[in-house]
């Protein structure tokens, strides 16, 4: 799977505590293997973000993304 990182994501990621960054990296590995793995709790968003999906990093953090092509997300 190809993942495109937007500049906003990179900026926000750098501000996270190291432990959260490590957890996010582990979750990304799972996401690359199967975006709908139960451990990620992947879900479609609603409202103004209805075109996006998200998966959980932990109880307080999630990563929002959208499917752009067959094997690409951003």
Residue pairs with C-beta under 8 A, 6 or more apart in sequence:
1 31
1 32
1 35
1 71
1 72
1 73
2 71
2 72
2 73
3 28
3 32
3 65
3 72
3 73
3 74
4 68
4 72
4 73
4 74
5 74
6 74
9 63
13 21
13 24
16 24
16 61
20 57
20 58
20 61
23 57
23 58
24 57
24 61
24 63
27 39
27 40
27 55
27 56
27 57
27 63
28 63
30 37
30 39
30 40
31 37
31 40
31 42
31 55
31 63
35 42
35 53
35 55
35 73
36 42
40 55
40 56
41 55
41 56
42 53
42 54
42 55
43 53
43 54
43 55
44 50
44 52
44 53
45 51
45 52
45 53
45 54
45 64
49 64
51 66
52 64
52 65
52 66
53 64
53 65
53 66
53 67
54 62
54 63
54 64
54 65
55 62
55 63
55 65
56 62
57 63
65 73
65 74
66 73
66 74
67 73
68 74
